[in-house]
Amino acid sequence: MYPFLCALIGGAVVALARSQRRWAYVAAILLAWHVVSAARAYPVYLAYSNEFWGGPANTYKYLSDSNTDWGQQLKAVKQYVDARGIQDCWFAYFVQPAIDFHAYGIPCQPLPTQDTIWFHSQIDTPTTIQGPVFISIGTLSGFEFGSNRMNPYRQFQTLQPTAAIQHGVFVYDGTFDMRFASALGTSPACMTSRHRRTWTPPS
């Protein structure tokens, strides 16, 4: 779609510029703005959106899944924990265990997600944990649970994160009630779609 749109827009700009020269200046300004806007998203472009959308830091509010998050932030998460000497942490990672964040030297303990259920991974989570807690925006959005009411991490959506790593992993410090995540990870073999529909959501 995009190559055809680019050709169509280019043709329209040429036609407008020939009729009135000022359109050439308008197009040049818009093009320069786009280049600067895209350059600001370096080094991760997946979550890019322009300033009319609020920029890359706000893309997750409108889109989710592979539109914003392919689990591309692990190197940056590793740099974050190393810079702060973090050795005790938790990570609700969007694509765990398909891509194991431990392979990048991240010392966190995993938290259950929909993907850990699909992979039948046993994740034992205490009912209360102490941060820092890292949560991928793909998990935080709750889209994989079918309804945000079923999202065991919904409480974090109303909290101000300590940091946002490459617009894709939020960091939360504090003590958190994890009863719903704990229930989610207790028995993956029993968490069929029928059980997930009848599981009591957060109030």
C-alpha positions as CSV (number, residue, x, y, z in Angstrom):
1,M,0.0,0.0,0.0
2,Y,2.7,2.5,1.0
3,P,4.7,2.5,-2.3
4,F,1.5,3.3,-4.2
5,L,0.5,6.0,-1.7
6,C,4.0,7.6,-2.0
7,A,3.8,7.6,-5.8
8,L,0.3,9.1,-5.6
9,I,1.4,11.8,-3.1
10,G,4.5,12.6,-5.1
11,G,2.5,13.1,-8.3
12,A,0.0,15.3,-6.4
13,V,2.8,17.4,-5.0
14,V,4.3,17.9,-8.5
15,A,1.0,18.9,-9.9
16,L,0.3,21.3,-7.1
17,A,3.8,22.8,-7.3
18,R,3.4,23.4,-11.0
19,S,0.1,25.3,-10.4
20,Q,1.3,27.3,-7.4
21,R,5.0,27.3,-6.3
22,R,4.1,27.7,-2.6
23,W,3.0,24.0,-2.5
24,A,6.7,23.1,-3.2
25,Y,7.7,24.9,0.0
26,V,4.8,23.3,2.0
27,A,5.9,19.8,0.8
28,A,9.6,20.5,1.6
29,I,8.6,21.6,5.2
30,L,6.5,18.5,5.7
31,L,9.2,16.3,4.4
32,A,11.8,17.9,6.6
33,W,9.5,17.5,9.6
34,H,9.0,13.8,8.9
35,V,12.7,13.2,8.6
36,V,13.3,14.9,12.0
37,S,10.4,13.1,13.6
38,A,11.5,9.7,12.4
39,A,15.1,10.4,13.4
40,R,14.0,11.1,17.0
41,A,12.6,7.5,17.3
42,Y,16.2,6.1,16.9
43,P,17.2,3.3,17.7
44,V,13.8,1.6,17.8
45,Y,11.4,2.4,15.1
46,L,8.7,-0.2,15.6
47,A,6.7,1.9,18.1
48,Y,7.1,5.0,15.9
49,S,4.2,7.4,15.5
50,N,4.4,11.0,14.6
51,E,3.7,13.9,16.9
52,F,0.1,14.2,15.9
53,W,-0.3,10.8,17.7
54,G,1.8,11.9,20.6
55,G,5.0,10.4,19.3
56,P,6.5,7.0,20.0
57,A,6.0,7.3,23.7
58,N,2.2,7.2,23.2
59,T,1.8,4.7,20.4
60,Y,0.9,1.9,22.9
61,K,-2.2,3.8,23.8
62,Y,-3.7,3.3,20.4
63,L,-2.0,0.1,19.0
64,S,-0.7,-3.2,20.5
65,D,0.7,-6.6,19.6
66,S,3.2,-6.5,16.7
67,N,2.3,-2.9,15.8
68,T,4.3,-1.8,18.8
69,D,6.1,-4.7,20.4
70,W,8.1,-7.6,19.1
71,G,10.1,-8.0,22.3
72,Q,12.8,-5.8,20.8
73,Q,14.0,-4.1,24.0
74,L,16.1,-6.8,25.7
75,K,19.5,-5.2,25.1
76,A,18.2,-1.9,26.5
77,V,16.6,-3.7,29.5
78,K,20.0,-5.3,30.2
79,Q,21.7,-1.9,30.1
80,Y,19.1,-0.6,32.5
81,V,19.6,-3.3,35.1
82,D,23.4,-3.2,34.8
83,A,23.5,0.6,35.2
84,R,21.5,0.4,38.4
85,G,23.0,-2.8,39.8
86,I,19.6,-4.5,39.8
87,Q,19.8,-8.2,40.8
88,D,16.3,-8.9,42.2
89,C,13.5,-8.0,39.8
90,W,10.4,-9.4,38.0
91,F,9.6,-9.3,34.3
92,A,6.3,-9.9,32.5
93,Y,7.9,-10.2,29.1
94,F,5.7,-10.2,26.0
95,V,7.4,-13.1,24.2
96,Q,8.7,-15.2,27.1
97,P,9.6,-18.1,26.8
98,A,9.8,-18.1,23.0
99,I,12.7,-15.7,23.5
100,D,14.2,-16.1,26.9
101,F,15.3,-12.8,28.5
102,H,17.7,-14.7,30.7
103,A,19.8,-15.4,27.6
104,Y,20.5,-11.7,27.5
105,G,21.8,-11.8,31.1
106,I,18.7,-10.1,32.6
107,P,18.5,-11.4,36.2
108,C,14.7,-11.0,36.7
109,Q,12.3,-13.7,37.6
110,P,9.5,-14.3,35.0
111,L,5.9,-13.4,35.6
112,P,3.1,-15.3,33.8
113,T,1.7,-14.1,30.5
114,Q,-0.6,-15.5,27.9
115,D,2.5,-16.8,26.0
116,T,3.7,-18.7,29.1
117,I,0.3,-20.5,29.1
118,W,0.6,-21.4,25.4
119,F,4.1,-22.8,26.1
120,H,2.8,-24.7,29.2
121,S,5.4,-23.0,31.4
122,Q,5.0,-23.3,35.1
123,I,5.5,-19.8,36.6
124,D,5.2,-19.7,40.4
125,T,4.5,-16.1,41.5
126,P,4.1,-14.9,45.1
127,T,0.8,-13.1,45.9
128,T,2.9,-10.0,46.8
129,I,6.2,-9.0,45.1
130,Q,8.7,-6.2,45.6
131,G,9.8,-4.2,42.5
132,P,11.3,-3.3,40.2
133,V,8.8,-4.9,38.0
134,F,9.3,-4.8,34.2
135,I,6.3,-5.2,32.0
136,S,6.2,-5.3,28.2
137,I,3.5,-3.0,26.7
138,G,2.2,-6.0,24.7
139,T,1.4,-7.6,28.1
140,L,0.4,-4.4,29.8
141,S,-2.3,-3.7,27.2
142,G,-4.1,-7.0,28.0
143,F,-5.1,-7.6,24.4
144,E,-4.0,-11.3,24.5
145,F,-6.4,-12.0,27.4
146,G,-9.4,-11.1,25.2
147,S,-10.6,-8.5,27.6
148,N,-8.8,-6.0,29.7
149,R,-10.9,-7.2,32.6
150,M,-9.0,-10.5,32.4
151,N,-5.7,-8.7,32.4
152,P,-3.8,-9.6,35.7
153,Y,-1.6,-6.6,35.2
154,R,-4.4,-4.1,34.9
155,Q,-3.5,-2.4,38.1
156,F,-0.2,-1.1,36.5
157,Q,-2.1,0.7,33.8
158,T,-3.1,3.4,36.3
159,L,0.4,3.8,37.8
160,Q,3.1,6.1,36.7
161,P,6.1,4.0,35.6
162,T,9.6,4.8,37.0
163,A,10.9,4.5,33.5
164,A,9.9,3.5,29.9
165,I,12.6,1.6,28.1
166,Q,12.6,2.2,24.3
167,H,8.8,2.9,24.4
168,G,8.2,-0.8,25.0
169,V,9.0,-1.9,28.6
170,F,7.7,-0.1,31.6
171,V,9.4,-0.2,34.9
172,Y,7.5,0.0,38.2
173,D,9.0,0.3,41.7
174,G,7.2,-0.6,44.9
175,T,5.2,-3.4,46.5
176,F,2.5,-5.0,44.4
177,D,-0.5,-7.3,45.0
178,M,0.0,-10.1,42.4
179,R,-2.8,-12.5,43.4
180,F,-4.3,-12.5,39.9
181,A,-0.9,-13.1,38.2
182,S,-0.2,-15.8,40.8
183,A,-3.4,-17.6,39.9
184,L,-2.7,-17.3,36.2
185,G,0.7,-19.1,36.6
186,T,-0.4,-21.8,39.0
187,S,-1.4,-24.5,36.7
188,P,-0.9,-23.9,33.0
189,A,-2.1,-27.4,32.0
190,C,-5.5,-26.5,33.5
191,M,-5.8,-23.0,32.1
192,T,-7.9,-23.9,29.0
193,S,-9.9,-21.3,27.2
194,R,-12.9,-22.4,29.2
195,H,-11.1,-21.8,32.5
196,R,-9.8,-18.4,31.3
197,R,-13.3,-17.3,30.6
198,T,-14.6,-18.1,34.0
199,W,-11.5,-16.8,35.9
200,T,-12.5,-14.0,38.3
201,P,-11.1,-10.7,36.9
202,P,-9.6,-7.9,39.0
203,S,-12.2,-5.6,40.6
